[in-house]
Amino acid sequence: MLDDQQIRALVSDMWLLRQSERTVLDNIYDYMLGRRGFPKVPENSEREVHELSQLAMKNVLPLVRDAFVQNLCVVGYRSALAKENSPAWNM
């Protein structure tokens, strides 16, 4: 069993890890939502050029994510110490 000091240390370590990964993960998330990756267009370009730059981007990250997730499946269930699947799995 962890005491209060150990719990505080563990939470602190987890928070530091989260903060160190945050920039990278937020960047990936922005790409997933289509907030990043647009071609650079000079400010003085016509409106049509700006619209074309928006059409030029094709966000494929959601497709990659969904294709990976759709190929996952559960093939058994057991506790960490069990050598066989749970009897409930046979139902």
KABEL-V318099 format. One record per helix or strand. SS is the DSSP state (h for helix, s for strand). FROM is the first residue (numbers start at 0). TO is the last residue. If there is no record, write none. Layout:
ss:SS from:FROM to:TO
ss:SS from:FROM to:TO
//
This chain:
ss:h from:3 to:31
ss:h from:46 to:55
ss:h from:60 to:69
ss:h from:86 to:89
//
